Every structure is written in C-alpha cells, then in structure tokens.
Amino acid sequence: MSTLLFDEIVYGPVKSRRLGISLGINLSPVNGKRCTFNCIYCECGLNEERRTKTPAPSREKVRQALTGKLAEMNTEGVCPDVITFSGNGEPTMHPDFAGIIDDTLEIRDKLCPGTKVAVLSNSTMLHKEEVMQALCKADENLMKLDAVSDDLIGQIDQPEMHDFTAEKVVEQLCRFNGKLIIQTIFLKGEHNGVCIDNTCDGNVAQWIEALKKIRPEKVMIYTINRETPVKTLQKTPVETLEQIAEKVRQAGFDVSVST
C-alpha cells in the first residue's frame, strides 16, 4: 500500500504549506483510517486499504497527549503557530469531538495562549448541531469544497454517505456566516475509466458561485503535493492555479495558492 498514516494521537510539529508550524491532533485510530469521504488523492490512502477495528482515542487520552506535548515544547521555549485537527480521516466523526475541542482550548489557554486552534474538515458532519457549535469555538475552520457538482464530488471525494449532496454541504457552510476558510484541491486525471477535471472553466465558475453564497474570509487552493493512492492523477500547473486564483480575487475573495 502507498501513502502514510499518522501513528500518534498528537504528532509533529510539522511545517504546513497553509498554516505554518502546526502541531497535529489525530482523532482517528493510529493504525487505520476513518472518514466519510474516500478521496482519490488522500495521503492516508483509500478507506478500503486502511480499515481497522481499533477504536478512536478516548477524550482523556487526547487530553493527556496534548498536555504532555505542549508541556514538553514549553520546556524548549517554543510553541506551535497552530494546533490542527487532521490526521487519519475526518476529525468531526469522533463521538466526543465537542468535548475534545473544549479540552484543547483550555489546555491551549494554559500552556500556549498565542497558538490558534484549527480544524481541517471535509464538511460532511455539519448537520450535527454539537459539531457545528464546537467548530464555531475554534479559531480557524478549514472546510473542504473540492467541487459543487454531485458527479464531480463523487469522482474526486467519493462520499460514503448515501444522502450526500453538494447543495446540502453549501447550505451548511453558509451557517458559519463567513467565519471559515474554504480549501479546494485542483487536479486532473482518470479513475475507473472516467476522466476527472475540476479545473475547467465551467466547474470553476460553478464553484465561485458557491463561494459567493458561503462568503468565506479566505480561500485556499492547492494541488497534489504527496503520493496519492490513485496513481493516474496529475498535479495542476502553478499557472493554472494562478488563473483560477485571479478569478476568485475578481469575485472579491482573499485567496492563497499552494503548490
């Protein structure tokens, strides 16, 4: 199997392309993946390759791991720029996600008050009120929106929920009232005999119309940077990303480009 898994609850710190020096929190099992999407570009691999019966870490284990790591960093006189919920899947799936957010903010305020708390999410659990309320406590929410066509999301993100629709996700993202960051990967390729491309003008125009409804404070666009489980995907040239970024700027949004 290709790609990687995070084998700790708290990992790093690592230098993130988008967030700076990031200390990661993995709320999925350390020996497998748990996600509502099965993205063809996921650095953790495809869901069917990474299934595990190991439970997710308990709220108390997460609390202990984060406290220990931040205390260790404090003795070295350093603090991360951000504590980031990411890891081997979708963090908001954890049954104690709301409580873990509360614990993290408490520990952060005590040990490194200048550090932000961020959540990288695929936007699929926003219909759960406790998840939404917890996310609103975080400093930064980076929410995935790779396309706004059900067919294209089906090809790129491969949702595992039978009732998933892009329209519902956009509606939920609007509930942040603009206090969020939208992150989108742009790629081309082929998978299961189907050509995939979310960089073409029609798809980009449709996506920008959704941005106008969501009104994010920032948009982050990027492309493949690590090994992907589907080998027929192509990294989007920086020139194409910049062309897309300019269209986003013309629509009135702050946008950053990572390659």
C-alpha positions as CSV (number, residue, x, y, z in Angstrom):
1,M,0.0,0.0,0.0
2,S,1.1,3.5,-0.7
3,T,0.8,6.8,1.2
4,L,1.0,7.1,5.0
5,L,-0.8,7.0,8.3
6,F,-0.2,9.1,11.4
7,D,0.8,6.7,14.2
8,E,0.3,9.1,17.1
9,I,-2.6,11.0,18.7
10,V,-0.5,14.2,18.8
11,Y,2.1,14.5,16.0
12,G,4.7,17.0,14.9
13,P,5.1,19.8,15.0
14,V,5.4,20.0,11.2
15,K,5.6,22.8,8.7
16,S,2.3,23.2,7.0
17,R,2.0,24.7,3.5
18,R,-1.0,26.6,4.7
19,L,-0.8,27.0,8.4
20,G,2.8,27.5,9.5
21,I,4.3,25.4,12.3
22,S,1.5,23.0,13.1
23,L,1.0,20.5,15.9
24,G,-1.4,17.9,14.7
25,I,-4.1,16.1,16.6
26,N,-5.3,12.8,15.1
27,L,-8.8,11.7,16.3
28,S,-8.8,8.6,14.2
29,P,-7.2,5.2,15.1
30,V,-3.4,5.3,14.8
31,N,-3.4,2.1,12.7
32,G,-6.2,2.9,10.3
33,K,-8.4,5.4,8.6
34,R,-11.9,6.6,9.5
35,C,-13.5,9.0,7.1
36,T,-16.9,9.9,5.5
37,F,-15.0,10.6,2.2
38,N,-12.8,8.3,0.3
39,C,-10.8,10.9,-1.6
40,I,-8.7,9.6,-4.6
41,Y,-5.9,11.9,-3.6
42,C,-5.8,11.2,0.2
43,E,-2.3,11.0,1.6
44,C,-3.7,8.4,4.1
45,G,-4.8,6.0,1.3
46,L,-8.2,4.7,0.3
47,N,-10.6,3.7,3.0
48,E,-10.8,0.1,1.9
49,E,-7.0,-0.3,2.2
50,R,-6.9,1.2,5.7
51,R,-9.8,-0.2,7.6
52,T,-9.3,-1.1,11.3
53,K,-11.3,-2.4,14.3
54,T,-9.2,-0.3,16.7
55,P,-11.3,2.4,18.4
56,A,-10.6,6.1,18.1
57,P,-8.6,7.5,21.0
58,S,-10.6,8.5,24.1
59,R,-11.2,12.1,25.1
60,E,-8.9,11.6,28.1
61,K,-6.1,10.1,26.0
62,V,-6.2,13.0,23.7
63,R,-6.2,15.4,26.6
64,Q,-3.1,13.7,28.1
65,A,-1.2,13.5,24.9
66,L,-1.8,17.2,24.1
67,T,-0.9,18.3,27.6
68,G,2.3,16.3,27.6
69,K,3.4,17.5,24.2
70,L,2.8,21.2,24.8
71,A,4.5,21.0,28.2
72,E,7.5,19.4,26.5
73,M,7.6,22.2,23.9
74,N,7.3,24.8,26.7
75,T,10.4,23.5,28.3
76,E,12.2,24.0,25.0
77,G,10.8,27.6,24.8
78,V,8.7,27.0,21.7
79,C,5.0,27.0,20.8
80,P,3.4,26.0,17.6
81,D,1.6,28.5,15.4
82,V,-1.4,26.3,15.4
83,I,-2.9,23.2,16.9
84,T,-4.6,21.4,13.9
85,F,-7.2,18.7,14.0
86,S,-6.5,16.5,11.0
87,G,-4.9,13.0,11.0
88,N,-6.1,9.7,9.6
89,G,-9.6,10.8,8.5
90,E,-12.4,13.2,9.4
91,P,-11.9,14.6,13.0
92,T,-15.5,15.6,13.4
93,M,-16.6,12.0,13.3
94,H,-15.2,11.4,16.8
95,P,-18.1,10.9,19.2
96,D,-16.5,13.3,21.8
97,F,-15.4,15.9,19.3
98,A,-17.2,18.8,21.0
99,G,-15.6,17.9,24.4
100,I,-12.2,17.5,22.9
101,I,-12.4,21.0,21.4
102,D,-13.3,22.3,24.8
103,D,-10.3,20.5,26.4
104,T,-8.0,21.7,23.7
105,L,-9.0,25.3,24.1
106,E,-8.5,25.0,27.9
107,I,-5.0,23.4,27.5
108,R,-4.0,26.0,24.8
109,D,-5.0,28.9,27.0
110,K,-2.9,27.5,29.9
111,L,0.2,26.4,28.1
112,C,0.4,28.4,24.8
113,P,-2.2,31.2,24.7
114,G,-0.8,32.6,21.5
115,T,-1.5,29.5,19.5
116,K,-4.5,29.1,17.3
117,V,-6.7,26.0,17.2
118,A,-7.7,24.9,13.7
119,V,-9.9,22.1,12.3
120,L,-9.4,20.6,8.8
121,S,-12.7,19.1,7.9
122,N,-14.4,17.6,4.8
123,S,-17.7,19.5,5.8
124,T,-19.8,16.3,6.0
125,M,-20.7,16.4,9.7
126,L,-22.0,20.0,9.9
127,H,-25.6,18.8,10.2
128,K,-24.8,17.6,13.7
129,E,-25.5,20.6,15.9
130,E,-22.9,19.7,18.6
131,V,-20.3,19.5,15.8
132,M,-21.3,22.9,14.4
133,Q,-21.2,24.5,17.8
134,A,-17.8,23.1,18.6
135,L,-16.4,24.2,15.3
136,C,-17.6,27.8,16.0
137,K,-15.3,27.8,19.1
138,A,-12.2,27.1,17.0
139,D,-10.0,29.9,15.8
140,E,-9.9,28.7,12.2
141,N,-12.1,26.2,10.3
142,L,-10.7,25.0,7.0
143,M,-13.6,23.3,5.2
144,K,-13.2,21.2,2.1
145,L,-15.2,22.1,-1.0
146,D,-13.5,20.4,-4.0
147,A,-16.5,20.9,-6.3
148,V,-20.2,21.7,-6.3
149,S,-21.3,19.1,-8.7
150,D,-22.5,15.9,-7.2
151,D,-21.0,13.9,-10.1
152,L,-17.6,15.6,-9.7
153,I,-17.5,15.3,-5.9
154,G,-18.5,11.6,-6.4
155,Q,-15.4,11.2,-8.6
156,I,-12.9,13.1,-6.5
157,D,-14.1,12.7,-2.9
158,Q,-16.2,9.5,-3.2
159,P,-18.6,10.2,-0.3
160,E,-19.6,7.2,1.7
161,M,-23.0,8.7,2.8
162,H,-25.9,7.7,0.7
163,D,-27.7,11.0,1.2
164,F,-24.8,13.3,0.4
165,T,-25.4,16.2,-1.9
166,A,-23.2,19.3,-2.7
167,E,-26.3,21.5,-2.2
168,K,-26.7,20.4,1.4
169,V,-23.0,21.0,2.1
170,V,-23.1,24.5,0.7
171,E,-26.2,25.3,2.8
172,Q,-24.3,24.1,5.9
173,L,-21.2,26.1,5.1
174,C,-23.3,29.2,4.9
175,R,-24.1,28.7,8.6
176,F,-20.6,29.9,9.5
177,N,-21.6,33.4,8.4
178,G,-18.3,33.9,6.7
179,K,-16.1,32.8,9.6
180,L,-14.3,30.0,7.7
181,I,-11.7,29.2,5.2
182,I,-12.6,27.2,2.1
183,Q,-9.9,24.8,0.9
184,T,-10.1,23.2,-2.6
185,I,-7.7,20.9,-4.4
186,F,-7.5,21.2,-8.2
187,L,-6.4,18.2,-10.2
188,K,-6.9,16.2,-13.4
189,G,-6.7,12.5,-14.0
190,E,-8.5,9.3,-14.7
191,H,-10.1,6.8,-12.3
192,N,-12.1,3.7,-13.0
193,G,-12.2,4.7,-16.7
194,V,-13.6,8.2,-16.0
195,C,-11.8,11.4,-16.9
196,I,-11.7,13.8,-13.9
197,D,-11.0,17.5,-14.1
198,N,-12.2,20.2,-11.7
199,T,-10.0,22.9,-13.3
200,C,-12.1,23.6,-16.4
201,D,-13.9,26.9,-16.7
202,G,-17.4,25.6,-16.2
203,N,-16.6,23.8,-12.9
204,V,-14.6,26.8,-11.6
205,A,-17.4,29.2,-12.4
206,Q,-19.9,27.0,-10.6
207,W,-17.6,26.7,-7.6
208,I,-17.1,30.5,-7.4
209,E,-20.9,31.0,-7.4
210,A,-21.0,28.7,-4.3
211,L,-18.2,30.8,-2.7
212,K,-20.4,33.9,-3.2
213,K,-23.1,32.2,-1.1
214,I,-20.7,31.0,1.6
215,R,-18.8,34.2,1.8
216,P,-15.6,32.7,3.3
217,E,-13.0,35.0,4.9
218,K,-10.3,33.3,2.8
219,V,-10.0,30.7,0.0
220,M,-7.0,28.3,-0.2
221,I,-6.4,26.5,-3.4
222,Y,-3.7,23.9,-3.9
223,T,-2.8,20.8,-5.8
224,I,-1.3,17.3,-5.3
225,N,1.9,17.5,-3.2
226,R,2.3,14.0,-1.9
227,E,1.9,10.4,-3.1
228,T,-1.7,9.6,-3.9
229,P,-3.4,6.2,-3.8
230,V,-4.8,6.6,-7.3
231,K,-1.7,6.8,-9.5
232,T,-3.3,8.4,-12.6
233,L,-3.8,11.8,-11.1
234,Q,-1.9,14.9,-12.4
235,K,-0.5,17.8,-10.4
236,T,-2.1,21.1,-11.6
237,P,0.5,23.6,-13.0
238,V,1.0,26.7,-11.0
239,E,0.0,28.8,-14.0
240,T,-3.5,27.2,-13.9
241,L,-3.8,27.6,-10.2
242,E,-2.9,31.3,-10.5
243,Q,-5.5,31.8,-13.3
244,I,-8.2,30.2,-11.0
245,A,-6.9,32.4,-8.1
246,E,-7.3,35.5,-10.2
247,K,-10.9,34.7,-10.9
248,V,-11.5,34.2,-7.2
249,R,-9.9,37.6,-6.5
250,Q,-12.1,39.2,-9.1
251,A,-15.1,37.8,-7.3
252,G,-14.0,39.7,-4.2
253,F,-12.2,37.0,-2.1
254,D,-8.8,36.7,-0.5
255,V,-7.1,33.7,-1.9
256,S,-3.8,31.9,-1.4
257,V,-2.1,29.4,-3.7
258,S,0.0,26.4,-2.6
259,T,1.8,24.1,-5.0
